[in-house]
Amino acid sequence: MTGRVAELAELAEELPETAAIAGLDLGTKTIGVAISDLGRRMASPLKLIERKKFTLDVEALMALLGERQAAAIVIGLPLNMDGSEGPRAQATRAFVRNLLPKIDLPVAFWDERLSTVAVTRTLLEADTSRKRRAELVDKMAAAFILQGALDRLRKIEQDREDEADQPLGQT
């Protein structure tokens, strides 16, 4: 049992027609978890895992993903605004490196720049209390990350269908 890192285009080709994908927002204290519907149209916030030790975190995560029969994981990669990778991105990659031998799922990275900002703004606009925002922001950020990846997967699939519909010799 060994997972692997995959590009979204690979996932679009490999995943069964109906299967859920999990989205993760990896924080230093929590892991926000979101899940898609089986048709991979909509991401929903699922749970917030309080981080303890890596082994315990992975057990909690795998139990959750097993219950939901997730076929892949999309994890937010916190890039700097200039696109470079800083310490948080390196920590995310290290988490995934340690996770891969313990799972049998493909893992794709998704640029999560400004996801927490967007979610926080939405919660502020909804007049959510500070305490409630703290409870919701990471799992909603996971849903935001996953929704971006789902939208991109749908675009990849649509482009493939459009290409297949072209008469021979035309592109």
N, C-alpha and C positions, 0 to 999 in steps of 0.2 A: 504494500500500500504506500504509494508515494504520489503526492500532488505535484503540480508543475505550474510554472508561470506561463500564461498564454496571452496573446493579443486578442482584442475584442473581435477582430475579423476571423480569427481561428474559432472562437466560441460560436460565432454566427454559423459556421459550417458544421461544427461538431455536436452542438446541443440537440437533444431530441425536440420535436416540434412543440411538445408541452412539457415544460419543466420550470420550476422556480429557480431564481438566482438570488443569492444573499448579497447584501451590501454591508460593508463594515466601515465605520468611522473610528479609527484607532486613536484613543487619547491616552494620556499618561495615567489617568485614574479610572477611566471607563472605556468600554468598547460599545459603541452604538451599533445596533444590528437592525437591518431592514430586510424585507423579503418581497419578492415580486409575486404576482399572481402567476398561474401556470402558463398563461399565454404571453407572459413577459411584457405586459402593456403598462402596468402600474406598480410603483414601489410603495410599500407601506412601512412605517416605523414599527418595529417589533418589540425590541427589548433593549435594556441597558444592562450590560454585564459589568459589575464592579470588579476592577482588576485586583488580583491578589498575588498569585504566583503564575508564571507562564503555564505550567502543567494544569493548574486548576482552571485558568482562563480558557485553555483549549478544550478541556473536558466540557465546560459549560457551553462553549460555542458549538462543539460537535454534537452535543445532545440536542441543542436547539435546531441546528441545521439538519440533523437526522429526522427530527419530528416533522420538519417542513419539507423533507426530501429535496433539499437544494442540490442542483446539478453543477453549480459553479459559484464562485465567490468573486465579487468586485470589491476591492479595497481602495479607499481614498488615499492618494499619494500627495502629501502636503508639500507641494513645490513652493519655492520662493516666487515672488511676483515677477522676477526676471526669467523664470523657468528653470533656474538651477535647483539643485538638491542640497538642502541644509541638514542639520542634525535630526530634525523630525522626520524627514523623508528617509534618511539613513536608518533611523530606528524602525520605521515602518517596513522597510526592506528586510531588516534583520528579523523582525517578527515573522514575516512571510517565509524567510529562509528556514526558520525554526519550525514553522507550522507545516511546511510541505511534507516532511517525512511522516507526519502524523495523520494526514488526510489523503483521500483519494479523489480530490476534486481539482479542476483547473482554477487558478487564481489570476485575475486580471487587475491591473492597476488603473485607476482613473484619477485624473488631475482634479484635486479637490479645492483648488484655490478659491477662496471666498465662499465656500459652502457654508461654513459656520456663520459668517457675516450675513449671508442671505437668510438663513434660518432664523437667526437672532432678530433680524429686521422684521421678518414675518411675525414672529412671536410678540415683538414690541407693538407692532401695528394691531395685533389682536388683544392688546392690553393684558398680556399674560404677566403674572407676578414674577418677581425675580426668582423666588424659590421654584416655581413651576417651570420657568425657563431653564433653570439648571437641570431639572429632571428630564426635560424634553429635548434640549438642544442636540445632544450627541446622537440619539436615535433618529431624530428628524434630519440631522446632517447625513446620516447613513442613508436615509431614504432619498435625500436630495442627490447624493453621489450615485446611488443605484439608478434613480430615474434618468440621470444624464447618460449613464451607460446603456440603459434600456432604449432610450431614444436613438442613440448612436447605432445600437444593434439593429433596430428597425430600419434605419436609413441604409445600413450596409445590405440588409436583406432586400430592401426595395430597389437599390441600385443593381443588385444581382438579377432580380426579376426583370427590370427594365432592359438590362443588357441581353438577357436571354430572349426577350421579345423582339430585339432588333433583327431585321433580315440579314442574312449572311453578307459579309463584305461592308456592312455599314456600322459605324460606331458613333 
